[in-house]
Amino acid sequence: MSDHPTGTFVADELQLYKIPEVMLMLKMSRTVIFQQIRDCRLRSVRQGRARLIPASAIAEYIALLEREEAERTAA
């Protein structure tokens, strides 16, 4: 993460998100987020005691949901 030249933080540059942030982005409950992590459908990393979700993992998870939906509608 880096600071914007003006000294303000630019949110688009975030690479790791806390669970509450992911809950808001994906419109899912904490329980569902952790279930997706346990099921290896959503990757996460640990930094100390914190569980963080990489931005790339969110994009992969959304792509997975889109593929699953496409398969469901094609069947």
C-alpha positions, 0 to 999 in steps of 0.5 A: 500500500502506498500513499497518494502524492497528496498524502491521502490514502487511495482505496483502489491501491488496497491489496489486502482486505479485512473480513468486515470490508469483504463482507460489505464488498460481497454483501455476505455475512461473516458466517458465509465469508468464513464458510467460503474460506473453510471450503477453499472457495475464497483464499485468505492469508494471516497476518498475526491474528488477523485474517485478510483477503487478497484483492486477487482472491476476491476477483477469483471468487467472483469469477468462480461464482460467475462460472458456476452460474453460467454452468447452472443456466447452461444445464 
